[in-house]
Amino acid sequence: MEELLGHLTDVYRCLASGSCPQRSAVEVARAVFSGLCVHVRGGDASSLSLSLVHRLVSGARGSRFCREVLVELRGLDLLPQLVLHFQSEDQVVSHLAARSVSACVCYHLQESGAVSPAWQRKCVEAFQSAPPSAELDACLWSLTDVLKRLIKGARHDILGEILSGFDCSLLSLCSKFLPEGGSPATQSEVVFTHSSQQVSSFCLLLDLLEVLSASGVCAQSQRLIHARCPALLAAVGHGSEYFVRRKAALLLKRAALQRLGEDLALGGAAPSGLKQAGSGCQRLSLARSVLTAVDQDWLHGVQVRPAAFFGGTKQIRDGETQEADCVMLRAISLIVLKSIEIQIQTSGGAAVHGAPEPCVYVERLWGFLRRCSVQLAGLRHLCCWISLLFGEQDDDMMEAARALLALFLHHRDQTMSSGSGGPAVLAAACSSGFNPHCHFVLLLHSVSFDHSILLDFLISSETCFLEYLVRYLKCLRDDWPGFIWACGGGAAAPDCGPSLQESRSAPPTPPAGAGSCVTPPQRRLVDYDSSDGSDPEDMEVCDSRPGPPGGLGNADAARLPASPRHRRRLSLTDSPGAAAAPRPGVVTSARAVQCLCELREVVSRLHARKLFPYNPASLLKLLTQVEDASQQSDAKTDKLDF
């Protein structure tokens, strides 16, 4: 045994240093295989042999010696011996075996295009009959890793062939962990009151389900996340461990946002399969499951713990409150909001028979947030919740803003058709926190009305800001009085809380005990005018921080994220001849229009020099129409004043 360990150690050191071992490929292959065969008598030789197999596969592309050793090992029937280690009681050995097997399977697929029968048979047997165990975990991990490698390599032809052999067994496995049918309430006793081993297997199953959905292969197993949504919602509400609930919630969030498998696209273009994850019917099925659960008080059973710091919790001083886990709050919020948006889009704006109005779901979501978060519960102007909750998460904030905009337009159309007036629509929207005009003003305030940051968002592919901005500008163009109302006239509505024009002073320091939700986002700025051939533009930085937008009260303004960079903007109060205070909302609306004008100018300039990444014609047209609406409103106001 010691002699074998010495041989294996020498070979590993040579391969790690990039040199060729003195022994022949046949001798090395026999030593590695012998180490795999003695796993019952000792784990050291097995672990070293498994690590050597992975090292050989990793170096096969650039080393002839590694390829020769792998040919010899294949002749010794390597894979059947490797999969035996899946059932090892040593978790390290079991995981090393799963890693080595997945590497060998992908290597053989690349060389011969054939799937290993021994590996496929072992996984199918484990999925169909094996209880939660180290063997099942190894099978789940190895299949997930193989699929990830194939997706990254754009081998979609092989993906379909592999999954066709696993489809039935995966359905059988999901029936154990995620029972089909029923509601989250009825499934709460079936799922997630079990051992730590079952929790481990379940978490690995969630990883596999995400990769299956991202594969884009037409198979039943590819649709399991959407088909078993009620069971996943039960996991969020009744998981035995908090990290299990969190993991399930984040998976559902990515499914609702069509971001399944987004980590597979890091460092390059997204694989074509990722763009197909979640058809319209699948997303509608998920949305209906979520809204049905919300209607059955699912949110009441979802528990959110305090924010964790590297696996622990923050030490609380006397009189200090600890903020809830914002990752979980954002996930639950987006699951509900995107489900509402999908329901509105698929229903064509018409009310769904027997279903509550979308506003009801928002009110229940707001009740959940108020119960879980001390900071959110203290808000007086409810439209501030989106800025407070999503903070630095620009991508999530844009998704939430887009969903709430769809809800507002749906509510406005339904209310207008019943004969109610515009102020009533805006008051109701503010009372439930989904007035898009307030959201846009708060967004501009968070970036200090700096068009450069908006340009950053437009060019970035990390958010849906372009789609959100186009939709909102259409709303703004058609509802300019509503925007002015949100900037300063909302105080007239009894249910709206403090007006957006209430405070002009600089926002005070956030109160002690403010959690991670209120961390000021560091907005990324790019000096686009520094490129060759660009016109210089004034980038003077003002010395004082601008006040809160139009009508946030001091308490709400204190909670808003602030940008670290501020610019001087021309407003009515900057004019030396200003003899009287401006009307409520005029200063805020003027700064907003100026920001949009500057955005239009810089986009036009970049587009003229062919420096803009896409055709912004429709965006520029909308920005011009918004300017025209502003000028027409100013002309009417000046005429009335005269």
Salt bridges, closest charged atoms under 4 A:
GLU3 OE2 - HIS7 NE2 3.42
GLU68 OE2 - ARG64 NE 3.19
GLU135 OE2 - LYS122 NZ 2.95
ASP145 OD2 - ARG149 NE 2.89
ASP157 OD1 - ARG155 NE 3.93
GLU180 OE1 - ARG228 NH2 3.69
ASP207 OD1 - LYS247 NZ 2.93
GLU210 OE2 - ARG254 NE 2.84
ASP295 OD1 - ARG364 NH1 2.93
GLU320 OE2 - LYS314 NZ 3.60
GLU320 OE1 - ARG317 NE 3.81
ASP325 OD2 - ARG246 NE 2.74
GLU341 OE1 - LYS338 NZ 2.50
GLU341 OE2 - ARG402 NE 3.72
GLU341 OE2 - ARG471 NH1 3.34
ASP394 OD1 - ARG523 NH1 2.14
ASP395 OD2 - ARG259 NH1 3.60
ASP396 OD2 - LYS253 NZ 2.80
ASP396 OD1 - ARG259 NH1 2.99
GLU399 OE2 - ARG259 NH2 3.82
GLU399 OE1 - LYS338 NZ 3.15
GLU399 OE1 - ARG402 NH2 2.86
ASP413 OD1 - ARG412 NE 3.89
ASP450 OD1 - ARG567 NH1 3.50
ASP456 OD2 - ARG524 NH1 3.86
GLU467 OE1 - ARG402 NH1 2.45
GLU467 OE2 - ARG471 NH2 2.60
ASP478 OD1 - ARG477 NE 3.11
ASP479 OD2 - HIS437 NE2 2.97
GLU502 OE2 - ARG380 NH2 3.78
ASP529 OD1 - ARG605 NH2 3.21
ASP535 OD1 - ARG609 NH2 3.65
GLU537 OE2 - HIS451 NE2 3.57
ASP556 OD1 - ARG559 NH1 3.91
GLU598 OE1 - HIS451 ND1 3.23
GLU598 OE1 - ARG569 NH1 2.58
GLU627 OE2 - ARG600 NE 2.29
ASP641 OD2 - ARG583 NH1 3.05
